[in-house]
């Protein structure tokens, strides 16, 4: 089944404890992206990747890192999480870019930083 | 600046009636528009898209209308069912910017029995 998977789905952590949220897609998509979703603010892009070894900042990249060592995986790294990073996170992918291709979303990761 | 927005944050519709969800966009360079459905506890799910060379596109029970003159997009759902309860997002993309799209904040569709 074609899909985007994220792990973990739920995570409660404490301030400053490094964490990684994994994202994987099995559709051979070039483009991958991370979003956070907060009440009243909608979906905001954190980082995106147009291809392997190519990553760029989105609208809210502060406090996050990503890597794209292989096409299928795009992990999101929080080196020193803070409470303002408590949010619902979505990974997404599309065949090429998103200007003309449909983006497919993962099921989400709900992160709480205490 | 660029923005994608919605006229109503919440829409209540009687089961069986048609639903119309509206969206305004401000970037005249946008040429690709998408509607997503997000059910509680799930990620956004693609419903239908339309490109700027069209003004109407139909899917199964859904129709998207695009009015480029007034930069307006709408999603029509025919014979609304309880399973249509969700938040609906519009999003816009520009063909000359393949790296990002802009999402609206969403409209919650509530189905009345």
Interface residues (C-beta under 8 A of the other chain):
Chain A: X4 X31 X33 X40 X41 X42 X43 X45 X48 X50 X56 X58 X90 X92 X96 X97 X98 X99 X100 X102 X103 X104 X105 X106 X107 X108
Chain B: X31 X32 X34 X36 X41 X42 X43 X44 X45 X46 X49 X51 X89 X93 X94 X95 X96 X97 X98 X99 X100 X101 X103 X104 X105 X106
